[in-house]
Amino acid sequence: MEVLKIATAGSVDDGKSTLIGRILYDTKSLTTDKLEAIEKTSKQKGYDYLDFSLATDGLVAEREQGITIDVAHIYFSTAKKSYIIADTPGHVEYTRNMVTGASTSQASIILIDARKGVIEQTNRHFFINNLLRIKDVVVAINKMDLVDYSEEVYNKIKADFSDLMSKRDYQDQKITFIPVSALKGDNVVNKSDKMSWYKGEALLEHLEQLDKKDIYNVGTPRFPVQYVIRPKTEDFHDFRGYAGKVYGGELSVGDNILVLPSKTRSKIKDIYFYDEKYQTASRRSSVTITLENDINVSRGDMIVLENDLPTIDKQFTANICWMGASDLEVGSKYVLQHGVNKVLAKVETINHKINPDYSGIEKNVKGLGVNDIASVTFKFNKPLFFDQFKSHRTNGSFILIDTQDNSTVGAGFIQ
């Protein structure tokens, strides 16, 4: 079954956790004990309704403050799809958490409180979706029940958001506006009869109908080798296979390939998934590949089509989101993990800091603090084979690791 990962974003009290809880409730995805706990806690708080936010806010601080702090992953399925919702915090001080949750998502939901409209935080949420090249974005205008399901309010917010869209640099995004009431269930899983003026789909209906071509930026195939398989048994004495995951496109038997960094040429002989053979390995499939000639291939090498090479270099410029407690400064050194490969990277220059509210850039920046986003140039101790993030999300992204404590301190997107 197809799996769709969705990132959510919303400001304080926009109803993001309530929306997710409503989806779980209406799709009957809540366990009996979880539903009973929600009913009990809602009564204890004196509510005359079910507080669906309790279904997702797992930390004690989240429940006490009514906010989302950490990234929670919520799983549910329908007859058509399986879903993973990355419930990310919308506060500016948790920008790094939102980047983490959205970096692997194929679609996104941005919530807007119908009473407040487009606010500064909305700019940040949309900016990050634009930065991370999320192709399908739903703008859910929530709490329509508190504005009497007004079409005028909906149209005003839609117009304001359309002005924001004019500032983006990623034009392949599809933006869908849906008026909802997460608390009442209007246009969440089922169409509402209280907004006859809205002719579009309910939120879940829209997600159910998303096609792969609408959410994936299909690029060229990249196959980082995770493991070299040499069984050395009597039946497979001469077997030599290369296990990994196909990113960006498809690889087929008979394709002429190049192995990086050696640039050795060969041709794909067989493609295995367990003990079955396939003619083609589709994108995001984990397979084992054998080659027609016995060449030297190791973990960390990359198999690509011979006429479609990535960039091979010992430096690049990238947009990074800084997550470390200590500032990033020019001259600082980190372990840069790009797919399977790890290299020692030095910060060559901080080109400029990017304000995630679309207010421009700041030059002459000396260092980056937690949650800062900036354009940074790195140099490495050995070459990497990479693509621009805008054309290949997987081979165009990386993380930075602190050399002292091995903590992840940054996420980067190659320009």
C-alpha positions in Angstrom: 0.0 0.0 0.0 1.2 3.5 -0.8 2.6 5.5 2.1 2.2 9.2 2.2 4.1 11.3 4.8 2.6 14.6 5.6 4.1 17.5 7.6 1.8 19.8 9.6 2.5 23.4 10.7 0.4 25.9 12.6 0.8 28.7 15.1 -0.2 28.5 18.8 -4.0 27.6 19.1 -4.5 27.2 15.4 -5.9 23.8 16.1 -3.2 21.6 14.5 -3.3 18.8 17.1 -7.1 19.0 17.2 -7.1 18.5 13.4 -4.9 15.4 13.5 -7.0 14.0 16.4 -10.2 14.6 14.4 -8.7 12.7 11.4 -7.8 9.8 13.7 -11.3 9.9 15.3 -13.3 10.1 12.1 -11.2 7.3 10.4 -11.7 5.1 13.5 -7.9 5.0 14.0 -7.9 5.7 17.8 -7.6 2.7 20.0 -10.4 2.1 22.6 -8.2 3.0 25.6 -7.0 6.1 23.9 -10.5 7.3 23.1 -11.6 6.5 26.6 -8.7 8.6 28.0 -9.6 11.5 25.8 -13.3 11.3 26.9 -12.3 11.1 30.6 -9.8 14.0 30.4 -12.2 16.2 28.4 -14.8 15.7 31.1 -12.3 16.5 33.9 -11.5 19.8 32.1 -15.2 20.7 32.0 -15.4 20.5 28.2 -18.7 19.7 26.5 -16.7 18.3 23.5 -13.8 15.9 23.0 -10.4 17.5 23.2 -8.8 15.7 20.2 -5.5 17.5 20.7 -4.9 14.9 23.5 -4.5 12.3 20.8 -1.2 13.8 19.7 0.4 16.0 22.4 2.5 13.3 24.1 4.9 15.4 26.3 3.7 16.6 29.7 4.8 20.1 28.8 2.7 19.9 25.7 -0.4 18.8 27.5 0.1 21.4 30.2 0.7 24.4 27.9 -1.5 23.2 25.0 1.3 23.5 22.5 3.4 21.2 20.3 7.1 21.1 21.2 8.6 17.9 19.8 8.0 16.2 16.4 5.5 13.4 16.8 4.8 10.8 14.1 1.2 9.6 13.9 0.3 6.5 11.8 -3.0 5.6 10.4 -4.4 3.9 7.3 -7.5 4.1 5.0 -8.6 1.6 2.3 -6.5 3.6 -0.2 -3.3 4.7 1.6 -1.2 4.5 4.7 -0.3 7.8 6.3 2.5 9.1 8.5 1.8 12.6 9.9 4.8 14.5 11.2 3.1 16.8 13.8 5.7 19.6 13.9 5.8 22.6 16.2 5.1 26.0 14.7 6.9 28.2 17.2 9.9 30.2 15.9 12.1 28.7 18.7 11.3 25.2 17.3 12.1 26.0 13.7 14.7 23.1 13.7 12.0 20.7 14.7 9.8 21.7 11.9 12.6 21.4 9.4 13.4 17.9 10.7 9.7 16.8 10.4 9.2 18.3 6.9 12.5 17.3 5.3 11.2 13.8 4.5 7.6 14.6 3.8 5.8 14.5 0.4 2.9 16.8 1.3 2.2 19.5 3.9 -0.7 21.0 5.8 -0.4 24.6 6.9 -3.1 25.7 9.4 -4.5 29.2 9.6 -6.9 30.4 12.3 -9.8 31.9 10.4 -10.1 34.7 13.1 -6.4 35.7 12.8 -5.7 35.2 9.1 -2.2 35.2 7.6 0.3 36.1 10.3 4.1 36.3 10.6 4.3 32.6 11.6 2.4 31.7 8.5 5.2 33.3 6.4 7.7 31.1 8.3 5.7 27.9 7.8 5.3 28.6 4.0 9.0 29.6 3.7 10.1 26.2 5.1 7.8 24.3 2.8 9.3 26.3 0.0 12.8 25.7 1.2 12.2 22.0 1.5 10.5 21.8 -1.9 7.3 20.3 -0.6 5.3 19.8 -3.8 1.7 19.6 -2.5 0.7 22.1 0.2 -2.8 22.3 1.7 -3.7 25.6 3.4 -6.4 24.5 5.9 -8.3 27.6 7.1 -9.5 26.3 10.5 -12.1 27.4 13.0 -14.6 28.4 10.4 -17.3 27.7 13.0 -16.1 30.7 14.9 -16.5 33.0 12.0 -20.0 31.7 11.1 -18.6 29.7 8.1 -18.1 33.0 6.3 -17.1 32.8 2.6 -15.9 36.4 2.8 -13.4 35.5 5.6 -12.2 32.5 3.6 -11.7 34.6 0.4 -9.8 37.3 2.3 -7.4 34.8 3.8 -7.0 33.1 0.4 -6.1 36.4 -1.2 -3.6 37.3 1.5 -1.9 33.9 1.2 -1.8 34.3 -2.6 0.2 37.5 -2.1 2.6 35.4 0.0 2.9 32.8 -2.7 4.3 35.5 -5.1 7.4 35.6 -3.0 8.4 31.9 -3.4 11.1 30.7 -5.7 9.7 27.2 -6.1 6.9 27.4 -8.7 6.1 23.7 -9.0 4.1 23.7 -5.7 0.4 23.0 -5.9 -1.5 25.0 -3.2 -5.0 23.9 -2.2 -7.2 25.9 0.1 -9.7 24.1 2.3 -12.0 25.7 4.9 -12.3 23.4 7.9 -13.5 23.2 11.5 -11.3 20.6 13.2 -13.4 20.7 16.4 -16.7 20.2 14.6 -15.3 17.9 11.8 -16.3 20.1 8.9 -14.4 19.3 5.7 -11.8 17.3 7.5 -12.8 13.7 6.7 -16.3 14.4 5.5 -17.7 17.2 3.4 -19.5 19.9 5.4 -23.1 20.9 4.7 -22.5 24.3 6.4 -20.3 25.7 3.6 -22.3 25.1 0.5 -20.3 27.8 -1.2 -17.1 25.6 -1.1 -17.1 23.3 -4.0 -13.8 21.5 -3.3 -12.8 18.3 -1.6 -12.6 17.6 2.1 -9.1 17.4 3.5 -8.7 13.6 3.6 -10.4 13.3 0.3 -7.8 15.5 -1.2 -5.0 13.5 0.4 -6.5 10.2 -0.8 -6.5 11.4 -4.4 -2.9 12.6 -4.5 -1.0 10.9 -7.2 2.7 10.1 -7.0 3.5 12.5 -9.8 1.9 15.3 -7.8 4.1 14.8 -4.8 7.4 13.5 -5.9 10.1 15.5 -7.7 11.2 12.8 -10.0 14.9 13.2 -10.9 17.6 10.9 -12.1 18.4 7.6 -10.4 21.0 7.5 -7.7 22.0 4.2 -6.0 24.2 4.7 -2.9 25.7 1.3 -2.1 24.8 0.3 1.5 26.4 -3.1 1.6 28.3 -5.5 -0.6 26.8 -9.0 -0.4 29.2 -12.0 -0.7 27.4 -15.1 0.7 30.4 -17.4 0.0 28.2 -20.5 0.2 28.4 -23.4 -2.2 25.3 -22.4 -4.1 26.3 -18.7 -4.3 30.1 -19.0 -4.3 30.6 -16.4 -7.1 27.7 -14.1 -6.1 28.6 -10.4 -5.7 25.7 -8.1 -5.2 25.3 -4.5 -4.1 22.5 -3.6 -1.7 20.9 -0.2 -1.4 17.9 2.0 -2.1 17.1 3.6 -5.5 16.5 7.3 -5.2 15.1 9.8 -7.8 14.3 7.5 -10.7 14.4 3.9 -12.0 17.2 1.5 -12.8 16.7 -1.4 -15.2 18.5 -4.6 -16.3 20.8 -3.7 -19.2 21.4 0.0 -18.1 24.9 1.2 -18.7 26.2 2.5 -15.4 29.1 4.3 -13.8 30.4 3.6 -10.3 31.5 6.7 -8.4 34.1 7.8 -7.4 36.2 5.4 -9.5 34.1 6.1 -12.7 34.4 2.4 -13.6 31.9 1.4 -16.3 29.6 -1.6 -16.3 26.1 -2.8 -17.0 23.3 -4.0 -14.7 23.0 -7.7 -15.0 20.2 -8.6 -12.4 18.0 -6.8 -9.9 17.0 -8.8 -6.8 14.4 -8.3 -4.1 15.0 -11.1 -1.7 15.0 -14.2 -3.9 12.9 -12.7 -6.8 14.3 -11.1 -9.9 12.9 -7.9 -11.4 13.5 -6.1 -14.7 13.2 -2.6 -13.2 13.9 -1.2 -9.7 11.4 1.7 -9.1 12.3 4.8 -7.1 12.5 4.3 -3.3 12.8 0.5 -3.7 15.4 -1.4 -1.7 17.1 -3.9 -3.9 20.3 -5.8 -4.6 22.0 -5.2 -8.0 24.6 -7.3 -9.7 26.8 -6.1 -12.5 28.0 -7.8 -15.7 31.7 -7.6 -14.9 33.5 -8.0 -11.6 34.7 -4.6 -10.6 35.6 -3.0 -7.3 32.5 -1.5 -5.6 32.4 -0.7 -1.8 30.0 0.7 0.7 29.7 4.5 0.1 30.1 4.2 -3.7 27.3 5.3 -5.9 25.9 3.7 -9.0 24.5 6.1 -11.6 23.6 6.0 -15.3 26.7 6.7 -17.3 25.2 9.7 -19.2 23.7 11.3 -16.1 26.3 12.2 -13.5 26.0 14.2 -10.3 28.4 16.9 -9.5 31.7 15.6 -8.0 33.5 18.2 -6.0 35.3 18.9 -2.7 33.1 21.9 -1.9 29.5 23.2 -2.2 27.2 26.0 -1.0 24.1 25.0 0.8 21.2 26.4 2.8 21.4 25.1 6.3 19.2 25.1 9.4 21.4 25.3 12.5 20.3 23.1 15.4 23.4 23.1 17.6 23.7 24.7 21.1 27.0 26.2 20.1 27.2 28.7 17.3 28.4 27.8 13.8 31.3 30.0 12.8 33.7 30.4 9.9 36.5 27.9 10.3 34.5 25.5 12.3 34.8 21.8 11.4 32.1 19.2 11.4 31.5 15.7 10.1 29.2 16.0 7.1 27.1 13.0 6.4 25.8 12.8 2.8 23.8 9.6 2.3 26.2 6.8 3.2 29.3 8.9 3.0 30.9 10.9 5.8 33.6 13.6 5.2 35.3 16.2 7.4 33.9 19.6 6.4 35.2 23.0 7.2 33.0 26.2 7.1 34.6 28.3 4.4 32.2 31.3 4.4 28.8 32.3 5.9 27.4 34.0 2.8 24.3 35.4 4.4 21.6 34.6 6.9 18.0 34.1 5.6 15.0 35.5 7.4 12.4 32.8 7.2 9.5 35.4 7.2 10.4 36.6 3.7 11.8 39.8 5.0 15.1 39.4 3.2 18.7 38.4 4.0 21.4 39.6 6.5 25.0 39.9 5.3 28.2 40.1 7.3 27.0 37.5 9.7 29.7 36.2 12.1 28.0 33.1 13.3 24.7 31.2 13.4 22.7 30.4 16.5 20.1 27.7 17.0 17.2 27.8 14.5 19.0 30.2 12.2 18.9 29.5 8.5 21.7 30.6 6.2 23.7 30.1 3.0 27.0 28.5 3.9 30.0 27.3 1.8 31.8 24.2 2.9 35.0 22.5 1.9 35.7 18.8 2.4 38.7 16.5 2.9 37.6 14.3 0.0 35.1 14.6 -2.9 31.4 14.0 -2.7 29.0 13.2 -5.5 25.9 15.3 -5.1 23.0 17.1 -6.8 21.2 20.4 -6.1 18.4 19.9 -3.6 15.9 21.5 -6.0 16.4 18.7 -8.5 17.1 15.8 -6.2 15.9 15.9 -2.6 17.8 12.9 -1.3 21.2 13.4 -3.0 20.9 17.1 -2.4 20.6 17.0 1.4 22.9 16.2 4.3 23.4 16.6 8.0 26.2 18.1 10.1 27.6 16.1 13.1 29.5 17.6 16.0 33.0 16.1 16.1 33.1 16.1 20.0 29.8 14.5 21.0 28.5 13.1 17.7 25.2 15.1 18.0 23.4 16.3 14.9 23.8 20.0 14.8 22.6 21.0 11.3 20.6 20.0 8.3 21.6 21.2 4.9 20.1 21.6 1.4 22.6 21.9 -1.5 22.2 25.0 -3.8 
